[in-house]
Amino acid sequence: MAADYTKDDFQTLEWYEHIRQRPGMYIGKLGDGSMNDDGIYVLIKEVIDNSIDEFVMGAGKTIEVYIHDKEVTVRDYGRGIPLEVLPDAVGRMNTGAKYGSEAFAKSVGLNGVGTKAVNALSSRFVAFSIRDEKKRTVEFSEGKLITDNTEPVPGEKNGTGIIFVADESVFGPYEYHMEYVETMLKNYSYLNSGLTLKLNDTPYKSNNGLIDLLQQNFGEKYLYEPIHLKGNDIEVAISHGDGYNETYYSFVNGQHTTQGGTHQAAFKEAVAKVFKEFYKKDFDPADIRMSIIAAISVRVIDPVFESQTKTKLGSKDVDKNGTSIRAFVGDFLKEKLDNYLHKNPLIADAILKKIQDNERERKAMSGVQKKAREFAKKVSLNNRKLRDCRIHLTDKNALAEASSIFITEGDSASGSITKSRDANTQAVFSLRGKPLNTFGLQKKIVYENEEFNLLQAALNIEEDMDNLRYNKIIIATDADVDGMHIRLLLLTYFLQFFPDLIRQDHVYILQTPLFRVRDKKQQFYCYSEDERDKAIKKFSSQPEITRFKGLGEISPDEFKGFIGENIRLEKVKISSKDAISDMLEFYMGKNTDTRRDFIIDNLREDVDSNN
């Protein structure tokens, strides 16, 4: 029998109540600050976007960002929001100056939501505007106006300031990781030459645009000087490295589209077409793009993104005349890139050689790849090595936000995780012994080696990362010397052949407890000696202390608490200063004596610091 359905079932929410009840609609996932796309960073971005728009309009060349504990301040020196509309501009939905304005047509935020979402999701939100030596300040809490004050401020520069504290009742406990905010500000500087952004008084400024982005974010040696092309509403930078992957940084109206979209797809297609036509050879696009390092920034009218967090462009048209993004990007590269290649024959020769080398390696590997794929099918992957998660039963190639795969070694460890996991979203891949050290080897070894062949088939990255099946790849090894060695060998494999898995935040290390401290009434799992010592102090008498030597020693029932909601993961990160080839050469090469001396020197420093 159907439930009663009356007028009492209806309710009208205030704008801030709706945002607080459905924050994911406005800022994506919440998170605790450990991921660069967590909601607290989206809040910062939404505020800065408005200040960037002021700079683009020619008002203000400096944006200051201060973060102290959980309080964020963003101050620009633009024109300042008109004082009479300040409360509505930051506290009334769908209110803004960008509707129907050609001046703001190529902005990111056109729906008047961004700053209001910050307001509603903050326990304290203050906005002030200074115009003509008058300052109006409004303060809100959870979207509700608390105070409104106007005062004279002789000598103060025009501009807008936002101060907010993200509400822990919405986000839960969180903290800002400054490297994520630093990367955000650097990207803004690359896209806005001449703009200075300061983070706690540290300035970031770019004079060379996307060239600076490539050189500072991609720590590899280029095969040739990056090609830099600029036009109306478009800028690109292109080079090749010595790896096997395609690396792209794409932006729309200053927004970092980490998931690409129509502009990035058009760029990839156009680059391949221009090179084929220039060299008059029907190269395979994969040979042209292998190891490419590129950045593209476009400005479009009324951009359409596939989500409120604006990480993927869905726009089909650039302007009111219906010019498609594909045509816009393609026509630009057809003219500018072709001209560049004609004027720079040495770079054109270097690119041709790289494409030909890629082609030869691909053809040499084609037979190996075919045999490897046949082998992966014959061994019945899902039963022998991979215990998949149910989320892939309906779509075997789906990359779900919640999906993860544990890579572990040995029957006992993989058995414990398999029995403890959430079979809906967590998969397990079992290694047999220590994997091969792949440093210095060609990619064909990935197909010839059984372990790596089956692993890349499980991840579905044989061709590229576009069909990656798991959002998180979790290395789960014992916390001993052998476990650390296996971890290092796996990281070498990923860095050597699939570095974008790490660059795009897909690879993690599972943190498992080293100790269990308990008596008959209570117990604590401790991940370090310091945690163990603190736990011991909580007991009135001497508790039982167990030191876990391996994952297989932890029972499946206990494991449930370590890989569920309370899972501790350490993200594997590559900083912009890390040159992968040099790093692998040092840690995995044949320089045994140098590496030994490095370990001894650093070990002594650790001992001295502890004393």
C-alpha positions as CSV (number, residue, x, y, z in Angstrom):
1,M,0.0,0.0,0.0
2,A,1.4,3.4,-1.0
3,A,2.2,5.9,1.8
4,D,0.1,9.0,2.2
5,Y,1.1,11.9,0.0
6,T,-0.1,15.3,1.3
7,K,0.9,18.9,1.4
8,D,2.7,18.2,4.6
9,D,5.3,16.3,2.6
10,F,6.4,19.5,0.9
11,Q,8.9,22.0,2.2
12,T,10.8,25.0,0.9
13,L,14.5,25.2,1.7
14,E,16.5,28.4,2.0
15,W,19.3,28.5,-0.6
16,Y,22.0,27.8,2.0
17,E,20.0,24.9,3.5
18,H,19.9,23.2,0.1
19,I,23.7,23.6,-0.4
20,R,24.4,22.3,3.1
21,Q,22.2,19.3,2.6
22,R,23.5,18.5,-0.9
23,P,27.1,19.8,-0.9
24,G,28.2,17.3,-3.5
25,M,26.1,19.0,-6.1
26,Y,28.1,22.1,-5.7
27,I,31.7,21.2,-4.8
28,G,32.0,17.4,-5.6
29,K,33.3,15.2,-2.8
30,L,34.0,16.5,0.6
31,G,37.2,14.7,1.8
32,D,39.5,15.6,4.6
33,G,42.1,17.5,2.6
34,S,44.3,14.5,1.8
35,M,43.4,14.6,-1.9
36,N,43.9,17.6,-4.2
37,D,40.3,17.5,-5.4
38,D,38.7,17.5,-1.9
39,G,36.0,20.0,-1.3
40,I,38.1,22.4,0.9
41,Y,40.3,23.1,-2.1
42,V,37.3,23.7,-4.4
43,L,36.1,26.4,-2.0
44,I,39.5,28.2,-2.3
45,K,39.3,27.8,-6.1
46,E,35.8,29.2,-6.3
47,V,36.9,32.4,-4.5
48,I,40.1,32.8,-6.5
49,D,38.2,32.4,-9.8
50,N,36.4,35.6,-9.2
51,S,39.7,37.4,-8.5
52,I,41.2,36.0,-11.7
53,D,38.2,37.3,-13.6
54,E,39.1,40.8,-12.3
55,F,42.7,40.4,-13.5
56,V,41.5,39.2,-16.9
57,M,39.3,42.4,-17.1
58,G,42.5,44.4,-16.5
59,A,41.8,45.2,-12.8
60,G,44.4,44.2,-10.2
61,K,47.7,42.4,-10.8
62,T,48.1,40.8,-7.4
63,I,46.0,38.2,-5.5
64,E,46.9,37.4,-1.9
65,V,46.0,34.1,-0.3
66,Y,46.6,33.4,3.4
67,I,45.9,30.1,5.2
68,H,46.4,29.9,8.9
69,D,45.0,26.8,10.6
70,K,41.6,26.5,9.0
71,E,41.0,30.2,8.1
72,V,41.4,31.1,4.5
73,T,41.8,34.7,3.2
74,V,41.7,35.8,-0.4
75,R,42.3,39.4,-1.2
76,D,42.5,41.0,-4.7
77,Y,43.1,44.5,-5.9
78,G,40.5,44.7,-8.6
79,R,37.6,47.1,-8.8
80,G,35.8,45.8,-5.8
81,I,32.2,44.6,-5.7
82,P,29.8,47.6,-5.8
83,L,29.1,48.2,-2.1
84,E,25.3,48.4,-2.5
85,V,25.1,44.8,-3.9
86,L,27.7,43.1,-1.7
87,P,25.3,41.2,0.5
88,D,23.4,39.8,-2.5
89,A,26.6,39.1,-4.5
90,V,27.9,36.7,-1.9
91,G,24.7,35.7,-0.1
92,R,21.9,35.4,-2.6
93,M,21.7,32.5,-5.2
94,N,21.9,33.3,-8.9
95,T,23.0,36.9,-8.3
96,G,26.0,38.2,-10.2
97,A,27.4,40.6,-12.8
98,K,28.1,38.0,-15.4
99,Y,24.7,37.3,-16.8
100,G,24.4,38.5,-20.4
101,S,27.7,40.3,-20.1
102,E,30.2,40.0,-23.0
103,A,32.9,41.2,-20.6
104,F,32.5,38.0,-18.5
105,A,31.6,35.7,-21.4
106,K,34.8,33.7,-21.1
107,S,34.8,33.3,-17.3
108,V,34.5,29.9,-15.6
109,G,31.7,30.7,-13.1
110,L,28.6,32.0,-14.9
111,N,25.8,30.7,-12.7
112,G,26.3,32.8,-9.6
113,V,26.8,29.8,-7.4
114,G,30.5,29.5,-6.5
115,T,31.0,32.1,-3.7
116,K,27.5,31.4,-2.3
117,A,28.5,27.7,-1.9
118,V,31.6,28.8,0.0
119,N,29.4,31.0,2.2
120,A,26.8,28.3,2.9
121,L,29.5,25.6,3.7
122,S,31.5,27.9,6.1
123,S,31.0,28.2,9.8
124,R,32.3,31.8,9.4
125,F,32.3,33.7,6.1
126,V,33.3,37.4,5.8
127,A,33.2,39.4,2.6
128,F,34.5,43.0,2.2
129,S,34.7,45.3,-0.7
130,I,36.6,48.6,-0.9
131,R,35.7,51.2,-3.4
132,D,36.7,54.9,-3.4
133,E,38.0,54.7,0.2
134,K,34.8,53.2,1.6
135,K,34.6,49.6,2.9
136,R,31.6,47.5,3.4
137,T,31.9,44.3,5.4
138,V,29.3,41.5,5.7
139,E,29.6,38.4,7.9
140,F,27.7,35.2,7.6
141,S,27.5,31.9,9.4
142,E,26.3,28.8,7.6
143,G,24.9,31.1,4.9
144,K,22.9,33.4,7.3
145,L,23.8,37.1,7.5
146,I,25.1,38.1,10.9
147,T,26.5,41.6,10.6
148,D,26.7,44.3,8.0
149,N,28.9,47.4,8.4
150,T,30.2,50.3,6.2
151,E,33.1,52.5,7.2
152,P,35.6,55.0,5.6
153,V,39.0,53.6,4.8
154,P,41.3,56.5,3.7
155,G,44.2,55.4,1.5
156,E,43.2,51.7,1.2
157,K,43.3,50.2,-2.4
158,N,40.1,49.1,-4.1
159,G,39.4,45.4,-4.2
160,T,37.5,42.4,-2.7
161,G,38.4,40.2,0.2
162,I,36.9,36.9,1.3
163,I,37.6,35.2,4.6
164,F,36.1,31.8,5.4
165,V,36.4,28.8,7.7
166,A,35.0,25.6,6.1
167,D,32.4,24.1,8.4
168,E,33.6,20.9,10.1
169,S,30.0,19.9,10.8
170,V,29.8,19.4,7.0
171,F,33.4,18.4,6.1
172,G,34.4,16.6,9.2
173,P,37.9,16.9,10.5
174,Y,40.2,18.3,7.8
175,E,43.5,20.0,7.2
176,Y,45.0,21.9,4.3
177,H,48.0,20.4,2.5
178,M,49.9,23.4,1.3
179,E,51.4,21.6,-1.7
180,Y,48.0,21.3,-3.3
181,V,47.2,25.0,-2.8
182,E,50.7,25.9,-4.1
183,T,50.1,23.8,-7.3
184,M,46.7,25.6,-7.7
185,L,48.3,29.0,-7.5
186,K,51.2,28.0,-9.9
187,N,48.7,26.9,-12.5
188,Y,46.8,30.2,-12.2
189,S,50.2,32.0,-12.7
190,Y,51.0,30.0,-15.8
191,L,47.7,30.8,-17.4
192,N,47.8,34.5,-16.5
193,S,51.2,36.0,-17.4
194,G,51.8,39.1,-15.4
195,L,49.7,38.1,-12.5
196,T,51.3,37.7,-9.1
197,L,49.7,35.3,-6.6
198,K,51.0,35.1,-3.1
199,L,50.5,32.2,-0.7
200,N,51.3,33.3,2.8
201,D,53.5,36.0,1.3
202,T,55.4,33.6,-1.1
203,P,54.9,35.0,-4.6
204,Y,54.2,32.9,-7.7
205,K,54.5,34.6,-11.1
206,S,55.1,33.3,-14.7
207,N,56.5,35.2,-17.6
208,N,56.5,32.4,-20.1
209,G,53.0,30.8,-19.7
210,L,52.6,27.2,-20.5
211,I,56.3,26.7,-21.2
212,D,56.9,27.4,-17.5
213,L,54.2,24.9,-16.6
214,L,55.9,22.1,-18.6
215,Q,59.4,22.9,-17.3
216,Q,58.4,23.1,-13.7
217,N,55.7,20.4,-13.6
218,F,57.4,17.8,-15.7
219,G,60.9,17.0,-14.4
220,E,62.1,15.2,-17.5
221,K,64.7,15.9,-20.1
222,Y,63.0,17.1,-23.3
223,L,64.0,15.6,-26.7
224,Y,63.7,19.1,-28.2
225,E,62.9,22.6,-27.0
226,P,59.1,22.8,-26.3
227,I,57.1,24.4,-29.1
228,H,55.1,27.3,-27.8
229,L,52.2,28.7,-29.8
230,K,49.7,31.4,-28.8
231,G,46.6,32.8,-30.5
232,N,43.4,34.5,-29.7
233,D,41.8,32.5,-26.9
234,I,44.3,29.6,-27.3
235,E,47.8,28.7,-26.1
236,V,49.7,25.4,-26.5
237,A,53.1,24.0,-25.5
238,I,54.3,20.7,-27.0
239,S,57.4,18.5,-26.6
240,H,58.3,14.8,-26.3
241,G,60.1,13.0,-23.5
242,D,61.7,9.5,-23.4
243,G,58.9,7.6,-21.7
244,Y,56.0,5.6,-23.1
245,N,53.0,7.7,-21.9
246,E,51.1,10.7,-23.1
247,T,51.0,13.6,-20.6
248,Y,48.5,16.5,-21.0
249,Y,47.7,19.5,-18.9
250,S,44.5,21.1,-20.2
251,F,42.6,24.3,-19.1
252,V,39.4,26.1,-20.0
253,N,39.0,29.7,-19.0
254,G,41.7,29.2,-16.4
255,Q,40.1,26.1,-15.0
256,H,42.3,23.0,-14.8
257,T,40.3,20.3,-16.5
258,T,42.0,17.3,-15.0
259,Q,39.7,14.9,-16.8
260,G,40.2,16.6,-20.2
261,G,37.1,16.9,-22.4
262,T,36.3,18.1,-25.9
263,H,39.2,20.6,-26.1
264,Q,41.8,18.0,-25.1
265,A,40.4,15.4,-27.4
266,A,40.5,17.9,-30.3
267,F,44.1,18.8,-29.5
268,K,45.2,15.1,-29.6
269,E,43.4,14.5,-32.9
270,A,44.8,17.7,-34.4
271,V,48.4,17.2,-33.4
272,A,48.4,13.7,-35.0
273,K,46.8,15.1,-38.2
274,V,49.3,18.0,-38.6
275,F,52.3,15.8,-38.1
276,K,51.0,13.2,-40.6
277,E,50.3,15.9,-43.2
278,F,53.6,17.7,-42.6
279,Y,55.8,14.6,-43.0
280,K,53.5,13.2,-45.7
281,K,53.4,9.8,-44.0
282,D,50.4,7.9,-42.6
283,F,51.8,7.4,-39.1
284,D,49.8,5.7,-36.5
285,P,48.5,8.4,-34.1
286,A,49.8,6.3,-31.2
287,D,53.4,6.5,-32.6
288,I,53.0,10.3,-32.9
289,R,51.7,10.8,-29.4
290,M,53.8,8.3,-27.4
291,S,55.8,10.2,-24.8
292,I,54.3,13.5,-25.8
293,I,54.3,16.2,-23.1
294,A,51.8,19.0,-23.9
295,A,49.6,21.7,-22.4
296,I,46.6,23.4,-23.9
297,S,44.6,26.4,-22.6
298,V,41.5,27.7,-24.4
299,R,39.0,30.4,-23.6
300,V,35.4,29.8,-24.8
301,I,32.1,31.5,-24.5
302,D,29.7,30.0,-21.9
303,P,31.6,26.8,-21.3
304,V,29.6,23.7,-20.4
305,F,31.3,21.4,-17.9
306,E,30.2,17.9,-17.0
307,S,30.0,18.7,-13.3
308,Q,29.9,21.6,-10.9
309,T,33.6,21.0,-10.1
310,K,34.4,21.7,-13.7
311,T,37.1,19.1,-14.3
312,K,35.9,18.0,-17.7
313,L,34.7,20.2,-20.6
314,G,31.5,19.1,-22.3
315,S,31.0,22.1,-24.6
316,K,30.4,21.3,-28.2
317,D,30.4,24.9,-29.5
318,V,32.8,27.8,-28.9
319,D,30.7,30.8,-29.9
320,K,27.3,31.9,-31.0
321,N,28.2,31.2,-34.6
322,G,28.5,27.5,-33.8
323,T,32.2,27.1,-34.4
324,S,33.1,23.8,-32.9
325,I,35.9,23.3,-30.5
326,R,37.3,20.6,-32.8
327,A,37.4,23.0,-35.7
328,F,38.8,25.9,-33.5
329,V,41.7,23.8,-32.1
330,G,42.3,22.0,-35.4
331,D,42.4,25.2,-37.5
332,F,44.8,26.8,-35.1
333,L,47.3,23.9,-35.0
334,K,47.0,23.4,-38.8
335,E,48.2,26.9,-39.3
336,K,50.5,27.6,-36.4
337,L,52.1,24.2,-35.8
338,D,52.6,23.6,-39.5
339,N,54.3,27.0,-39.8
340,Y,56.5,26.3,-36.8
341,L,57.7,23.0,-38.2
342,H,58.6,24.7,-41.5
343,K,60.6,27.4,-39.8
344,N,62.4,25.1,-37.4
345,P,63.8,22.2,-39.4
346,L,66.0,20.9,-36.6
347,I,63.1,20.4,-34.2
348,A,61.0,18.9,-37.1
349,D,63.8,16.4,-37.7
350,A,63.9,15.5,-34.0
351,I,60.2,14.9,-33.9
352,L,60.3,12.8,-37.1
353,K,63.1,10.6,-35.5
354,K,61.1,10.2,-32.4
355,I,58.0,9.1,-34.3
356,Q,60.0,6.7,-36.4
357,D,61.6,5.2,-33.2
358,N,58.2,4.8,-31.7
359,E,56.9,3.1,-34.8
360,R,59.8,0.6,-34.9
361,E,59.4,-0.3,-31.2
362,R,55.6,-0.7,-31.6
363,K,56.0,-3.0,-34.6
364,A,58.7,-5.0,-32.8
365,M,56.4,-5.4,-29.9
366,S,53.2,-6.2,-31.8
367,G,53.9,-10.0,-31.9
368,V,54.8,-9.9,-28.2
369,Q,51.6,-8.0,-27.3
370,K,49.4,-10.4,-29.2
371,K,50.9,-13.5,-27.5
372,A,50.7,-11.7,-24.1
373,R,47.0,-11.0,-24.6
374,E,46.3,-14.5,-25.6
375,F,48.2,-15.8,-22.6
376,A,46.2,-13.5,-20.3
377,K,43.0,-15.0,-21.6
378,K,44.2,-18.6,-21.3
379,V,45.2,-18.4,-17.7
380,S,41.6,-17.3,-16.7
381,L,42.7,-14.0,-15.2
382,N,39.7,-13.6,-12.9
383,N,40.2,-16.9,-11.2
384,R,44.0,-17.2,-11.0
385,K,45.4,-13.8,-10.2
386,L,42.6,-11.3,-9.9
387,R,39.7,-11.4,-7.5
388,D,37.7,-8.6,-9.1
389,C,35.0,-6.4,-7.5
390,R,31.3,-6.6,-8.3
391,I,31.2,-3.0,-9.6
392,H,32.8,-4.3,-12.8
393,L,30.2,-7.0,-13.4
394,T,28.0,-4.6,-15.3
395,D,30.8,-2.7,-17.0
396,K,34.1,-4.5,-17.1
397,N,36.0,-1.3,-18.1
398,A,34.3,1.1,-15.7
399,L,36.5,3.4,-13.7
400,A,34.4,4.0,-10.6
401,E,35.3,6.7,-8.0
402,A,35.0,4.1,-5.2
403,S,36.8,1.2,-6.9
404,S,40.3,0.1,-5.7
405,I,42.6,-2.8,-6.2
406,F,45.1,-4.2,-3.6
407,I,48.3,-5.6,-5.0
408,T,49.7,-8.0,-2.5
409,E,52.2,-10.9,-2.3
410,G,51.7,-14.4,-1.0
411,D,48.7,-16.6,-0.4
412,S,48.2,-15.8,3.3
413,A,48.2,-12.0,2.8
414,S,46.0,-12.1,-0.3
415,G,43.7,-14.5,1.5
416,S,43.2,-12.3,4.5
417,I,42.5,-9.2,2.3
418,T,40.1,-11.2,0.1
419,K,38.1,-12.4,3.0
420,S,38.0,-8.9,4.6
421,R,37.4,-6.6,1.6
422,D,34.2,-5.0,0.4
423,A,33.7,-7.2,-2.6
424,N,31.5,-4.6,-4.3
425,T,34.3,-2.1,-4.7
426,Q,37.6,-3.7,-3.7
427,A,39.6,-6.1,-5.9
428,V,42.7,-8.1,-5.0
429,F,45.6,-9.0,-7.3
430,S,48.0,-11.6,-5.9
431,L,51.8,-11.5,-6.8
432,R,53.9,-14.7,-6.8
433,G,57.2,-13.8,-5.2
434,K,59.2,-10.7,-5.9
435,P,58.5,-9.0,-9.2
436,L,61.2,-8.2,-11.7
437,N,63.3,-5.0,-11.5
438,T,62.2,-3.3,-14.7
439,F,64.7,-0.4,-14.6
440,G,66.4,0.1,-17.9
441,L,64.3,-2.5,-19.7
442,Q,62.1,-1.9,-22.7
443,K,58.4,-2.0,-22.5
444,K,58.1,-5.4,-24.2
445,I,59.3,-6.9,-20.9
446,V,55.9,-5.9,-19.5
447,Y,54.3,-8.3,-22.0
448,E,56.9,-11.0,-21.7
449,N,56.9,-11.1,-17.9
450,E,53.9,-13.1,-16.6
451,E,53.3,-11.0,-13.5
452,F,53.4,-7.7,-15.2
453,N,51.5,-8.8,-18.2
454,L,48.6,-10.0,-16.0
455,L,48.8,-6.9,-13.8
456,Q,48.5,-4.5,-16.7
457,A,45.7,-6.6,-18.1
458,A,43.9,-6.4,-14.7
459,L,44.3,-2.6,-14.6
460,N,43.3,-2.4,-18.3
461,I,46.2,-0.1,-19.2
462,E,47.7,-2.1,-22.1
463,E,47.0,0.6,-24.6
464,D,46.6,3.7,-22.5
465,M,45.1,5.0,-19.3
466,D,41.8,6.0,-20.7
467,N,40.3,2.7,-19.7
468,L,41.8,2.3,-16.3
469,R,39.5,0.1,-14.2
470,Y,40.4,1.2,-10.7
471,N,40.5,4.6,-9.1
472,K,43.0,3.6,-6.4
473,I,45.8,1.1,-7.0
474,I,47.0,0.1,-3.5
475,I,50.3,-1.6,-2.8
476,A,49.8,-3.8,0.2
477,T,53.1,-5.5,1.3
478,D,54.5,-6.5,4.6
479,A,56.2,-3.9,6.8
480,D,59.6,-5.7,6.6
481,V,62.7,-5.6,4.4
482,D,61.2,-8.0,1.8
483,G,57.9,-6.1,1.8
484,M,59.7,-2.8,1.2
485,H,61.7,-4.4,-1.6
486,I,58.5,-5.6,-3.3
487,R,57.0,-2.1,-2.9
488,L,60.1,-0.5,-4.5
489,L,60.0,-3.0,-7.4
490,L,56.3,-2.2,-8.1
491,L,56.9,1.5,-7.9
492,T,59.8,1.1,-10.3
493,Y,57.5,-0.7,-12.7
494,F,54.9,2.1,-12.5
495,L,57.4,4.9,-12.8
496,Q,59.2,3.3,-15.7
497,F,56.2,2.5,-17.8
498,F,53.1,4.1,-16.4
499,P,54.1,7.3,-14.5
500,D,50.8,9.0,-15.2
501,L,49.2,6.5,-12.7
502,I,51.2,8.3,-10.1
503,R,50.9,11.8,-11.5
504,Q,47.2,11.5,-11.6
505,D,47.0,10.3,-7.9
506,H,46.0,6.6,-8.5
507,V,48.8,4.8,-6.6
508,Y,48.8,4.4,-2.9
509,I,50.6,2.5,-0.1
510,L,48.5,0.6,2.4
511,Q,49.4,1.5,6.0
512,T,48.9,-1.6,8.2
513,P,49.3,-1.6,12.0
514,L,52.7,-2.7,13.4
515,F,51.4,-3.4,16.9
516,R,48.3,-4.5,18.7
517,V,48.1,-3.4,22.4
518,R,45.3,-5.0,24.4
519,D,44.0,-6.5,27.6
520,K,40.7,-8.2,28.3
521,K,38.7,-5.0,28.2
522,Q,40.2,-2.9,25.3
523,Q,42.7,-3.0,22.5
524,F,44.4,-0.5,20.2
525,Y,46.1,-1.0,16.8
526,C,49.2,1.1,16.4
527,Y,51.0,2.1,13.2
528,S,54.2,3.3,14.8
529,E,56.3,2.9,17.9
530,D,55.1,6.3,19.1
531,E,51.5,5.3,18.8
532,R,52.3,2.0,20.6
533,D,53.9,3.9,23.5
534,K,51.0,6.3,23.8
535,A,48.6,3.3,23.8
536,I,50.5,1.5,26.6
537,K,50.0,4.6,28.9
538,K,46.2,4.1,28.6
539,F,46.4,0.8,30.6
540,S,46.5,0.6,34.3
541,S,48.6,-2.6,34.1
542,Q,51.0,-4.0,31.6
543,P,49.0,-4.9,28.4
544,E,49.7,-7.7,25.9
545,I,51.7,-6.3,23.0
546,T,51.8,-8.1,19.6
547,R,54.2,-7.1,16.8
548,F,52.8,-8.0,13.4
549,K,55.5,-9.2,11.1
550,G,53.4,-9.7,8.0
551,L,49.9,-9.2,6.6
552,G,49.2,-12.9,6.8
553,E,49.4,-12.7,10.6
554,I,46.5,-10.3,10.8
555,S,43.2,-12.2,10.9
556,P,40.5,-11.4,8.3
557,D,38.2,-10.1,11.1
558,E,40.9,-7.6,12.1
559,F,41.7,-6.7,8.5
560,K,38.1,-5.4,8.0
561,G,38.9,-2.5,10.3
562,F,42.1,-1.6,8.3
563,I,40.7,-1.6,4.7
564,G,37.3,-0.2,5.4
565,E,36.2,3.3,6.5
566,N,39.3,3.7,8.7
567,I,41.8,2.7,6.0
568,R,45.1,4.5,6.1
569,L,46.6,5.2,2.7
570,E,49.8,7.1,1.8
571,K,49.6,8.6,-1.7
572,V,52.6,8.1,-3.9
573,K,53.6,11.5,-5.1
574,I,56.1,12.9,-7.7
575,S,57.1,16.4,-7.1
576,S,57.8,18.8,-9.9
577,K,61.5,18.6,-9.0
578,D,61.7,14.8,-9.5
579,A,63.3,13.7,-12.7
580,I,62.0,10.1,-13.0
581,S,64.9,8.8,-15.1
582,D,67.5,10.3,-12.8
583,M,65.6,9.0,-9.7
584,L,65.4,5.5,-11.0
585,E,69.0,5.5,-12.1
586,F,70.1,6.4,-8.6
587,Y,67.8,4.1,-6.6
588,M,67.5,1.1,-9.0
589,G,70.7,1.3,-11.1
590,K,74.1,-0.3,-10.8
591,N,75.6,2.5,-8.7
592,T,75.7,0.2,-5.6
593,D,78.6,2.0,-3.9
594,T,77.1,5.5,-4.3
595,R,73.7,4.3,-3.0
596,R,75.3,2.5,0.0
597,D,77.2,5.7,1.0
598,F,73.9,7.7,0.7
599,I,72.1,5.3,3.0
600,I,74.9,5.3,5.5
601,D,75.1,9.1,5.5
602,N,71.4,9.6,5.9
603,L,71.2,6.9,8.6
604,R,73.7,8.7,10.6
605,E,71.7,12.0,10.3
606,D,68.6,10.2,11.6
607,V,70.5,8.8,14.6
608,D,72.0,12.2,15.4
609,S,68.6,13.9,15.2
610,N,67.1,11.3,17.5
611,N,69.8,11.9,20.0
